[in-house]
Amino acid sequence: MKILVTGAAGYIGKQLVEYLHQQNKHEIVACDIRENPFIHLPKVLYSKMDIRSEEVLTEMQKRQVDVVVHLASIVTPGKKSNREFEYSVDVLGTKNVLEACVKTNVKRIIISSSGAAYGYHPENEHLLVETDPIRGNEQFAYSYHKRLVEEMLAEYREKYPSLEQTIFRIGTILGRTVSNQITNLFDQRFLLGISGSKSPFVFIWDQDVVRCFAKAVDDEKTGIYNLAGDGSLSVDELGVLLAKKVVKVPSSVVAAALFVLKRLYLSQYGEEQVKFLKYRPVLDNRKLKEEFGFIPEKTSLQVFEYYLQHKLANRN
């Protein structure tokens, strides 16, 4: 079977390609806009390309791809990034990949969505299941784009039922070397919390993500699944684990401060960040375990402890 992976040079993409290569069961076509990181893996076919381009269709036709693993998206925007560019990659790029899948009769597409697709709302204080509405907030590009992509995927399920879909709504990924907007919060001198809110976090080990996607390549089970470790950690619990003070501030004060700082160009975040801090999605992973048959090796707590252990080791 031939597997095409988009976003193959990204944090999860690179690990997934290497894992599939070790399994030695499939022919792997790795695609990314960055330079080839798989020169040491001669059996991996690498294609440097933009998922928004016609090259996607050309590559799928040329390779006669059976399964597409679509990981390409803008998770952490660069300083010169803008909303229009991020939309073109996240949403229009995904549409281009889907169209190519339809035209080349790809059997299945496996998509990396996110818990952020649920959005940041007061109702998120309870465990979210896959039947809960997707309401990614327009204020947050990543969240909103994941929502738009999932709405698009629903349309394609209706219009093209022969193209199987497996969608993973992923929690916050942690591993040995991960560095992103979330881990930046943990690097500050203190943790910022919102008064009256637990500000929960749900984590998933990067190796669990890799193994789960690899299972989806071969598994006949499709559908939508929350991909997260068991349990969640509040900002207070994270403070204890990090041995850092948690400063709880009323949401109105944080919103007012961020409003001013953003307009003075002293912060890239505005008042909308209060929702991000206060109403983080808490993912229920029962369907993943009971229906898809994948049990994450590490809980949210174990993942965070693992991340801390290796972070401290890297410092030494």
QUILINDA-V15453 format. One record per backbone hydrogen bond with DSSP energy under -1.0 kcal/mol. NH is the residue of the N-H (numbers start at 1). CO is the residue of the C=O. If there is no record, write none. Layout:
# QUILINDA-V15453
nh=NH co=CO
nh=NH co=CO
This chain:
# QUILINDA-V15453
nh=3 co=27
nh=4 co=67
nh=5 co=29
nh=6 co=69
nh=8 co=31
nh=10 co=7
nh=14 co=10
nh=16 co=12
nh=17 co=13
nh=18 co=14
nh=19 co=15
nh=20 co=16
nh=21 co=17
nh=22 co=18
nh=23 co=19
nh=24 co=20
nh=27 co=1
nh=29 co=3
nh=30 co=45
nh=31 co=5
nh=32 co=47
nh=41 co=38
nh=44 co=41
nh=45 co=28
nh=47 co=30
nh=49 co=32
nh=53 co=50
nh=56 co=53
nh=58 co=54
nh=59 co=55
nh=60 co=56
nh=61 co=57
nh=62 co=58
nh=63 co=59
nh=64 co=60
nh=65 co=60
nh=66 co=2
nh=67 co=2
nh=68 co=108
nh=69 co=4
nh=70 co=110
nh=81 co=78
nh=86 co=82
nh=87 co=83
nh=88 co=84
nh=89 co=85
nh=90 co=86
nh=91 co=87
nh=92 co=87
nh=95 co=91
nh=96 co=92
nh=97 co=93
nh=98 co=94
nh=99 co=95
nh=100 co=96
nh=101 co=97
nh=102 co=98
nh=103 co=99
nh=104 co=100
nh=105 co=102
nh=106 co=101
nh=107 co=66
nh=108 co=66
nh=109 co=164
nh=110 co=68
nh=111 co=166
nh=112 co=70
nh=113 co=168
nh=115 co=170
nh=117 co=114
nh=118 co=115
nh=119 co=116
nh=124 co=121
nh=125 co=122
nh=126 co=123
nh=128 co=282
nh=132 co=129
nh=136 co=117
nh=140 co=137
nh=144 co=140
nh=145 co=141
nh=146 co=142
nh=147 co=143
nh=148 co=144
nh=149 co=145
nh=150 co=146
nh=151 co=147
nh=152 co=148
nh=153 co=149
nh=154 co=150
nh=155 co=151
nh=156 co=152
nh=157 co=153
nh=158 co=154
nh=159 co=155
nh=160 co=156
nh=163 co=160
nh=164 co=107
nh=164 co=162
nh=166 co=109
nh=167 co=223
nh=168 co=111
nh=169 co=225
nh=171 co=227
nh=172 co=202
nh=174 co=204
nh=184 co=180
nh=191 co=245
nh=193 co=247
nh=195 co=249
nh=197 co=194
nh=201 co=233
nh=204 co=172
nh=206 co=174
nh=209 co=205
nh=210 co=206
nh=211 co=207
nh=212 co=208
nh=213 co=209
nh=214 co=210
nh=215 co=211
nh=216 co=212
nh=217 co=213
nh=219 co=215
nh=223 co=165
nh=225 co=167
nh=227 co=169
nh=229 co=203
nh=233 co=201
nh=235 co=198
nh=238 co=234
nh=239 co=235
nh=240 co=236
nh=241 co=237
nh=242 co=238
nh=244 co=239
nh=247 co=191
nh=249 co=193
nh=254 co=250
nh=255 co=251
nh=256 co=252
nh=257 co=253
nh=258 co=254
nh=259 co=255
nh=260 co=256
nh=261 co=257
nh=262 co=258
nh=263 co=259
nh=264 co=260
nh=265 co=262
nh=266 co=261
nh=273 co=270
nh=274 co=271
nh=275 co=272
nh=277 co=273
nh=278 co=274
nh=279 co=275
nh=284 co=128
nh=289 co=285
nh=290 co=286
nh=291 co=287
nh=292 co=287
nh=294 co=288
nh=300 co=230
nh=303 co=299
nh=304 co=300
nh=305 co=301
nh=306 co=302
nh=307 co=303
nh=308 co=304
nh=309 co=305
nh=310 co=306
nh=311 co=307
nh=312 co=308
nh=313 co=309
nh=314 co=310
nh=315 co=311
nh=316 co=312
